[in-house]
Amino acid sequence: MNANNKILLSLVLASTLVNAQSIHIDSVGANIGLASMPITQVDKRGSLILSRAPEEQYFNTELYTLVGGVFDDTSYKPSINAIANFNKDFNNYTLLVGVNKYFEYEKYDFYLGLLAGAGMQSWKYNPLNHTQVENKSSDSLVGAIQAGAEYDIGNKLHVGVNTKYYIHSYTATLAPTNTTSTDINHDYSYSLSLGVRYSF
């Protein structure tokens, strides 16, 4: 590597460190609500195949942080979202990162966001007949869009509502007996929750 390349590389690394110093935690928040996950199920009983599409309801919980200092336009805020969902049949865990665009109007904030990451779903019971399932899980890439509205209480505290639409592919074959098996596929889900956010 010649001297000019070394100087250029040093300048790039230095500028990266300078920019990194401006990155900070803008705020932290939590949401809790309900969600729904339509399920495509194929119940196989010998030669008889029954295709059903019930809808599972579950509790939706989320912790997230907004990151400041990444964009010159402060209305764009990256986020890191950790989500845990559960009901009697399954547990679901998702980690997402994304970018949100905020719109301010007096004491209200509105936002839209695009998120992507990965998730894991584990089944405790077969949703079709509620027989117990052991050690059955599925991983999936997850994409999501979200929208929300907040009301500012003072300068740092915000309360609001959030909705998300997820795209994923959790698949499994649950086999409660030797003669019955169920192929399950969760393609998408959506949630509605209430939350609070604290700005630093």
HELIX and SHEET records of a PDB file:
HELIX    1   1 ALA A    3  GLN A   21  1                                  19    
SHEET    1   A10 LEU A  48  ARG A  52  0                                        
SHEET    2   A10 THR A  40  ARG A  45 -1                                        
SHEET    3   A10 THR A 180  SER A 199 -1                                        
SHEET    4   A10 HIS A  24  PRO A  38 -1                                        
SHEET    5   A10 GLU A  55  GLY A  68 -1                                        
SHEET    6   A10 TYR A  76  PHE A  86 -1                                        
SHEET    7   A10 PHE A  90  TYR A 105 -1                                        
SHEET    8   A10 TYR A 108  TYR A 125 -1                                        
SHEET    9   A10 GLN A 132  ILE A 153 -1                                        
SHEET   10   A10 LEU A 157  LEU A 174 -1                                        
END                                                                             
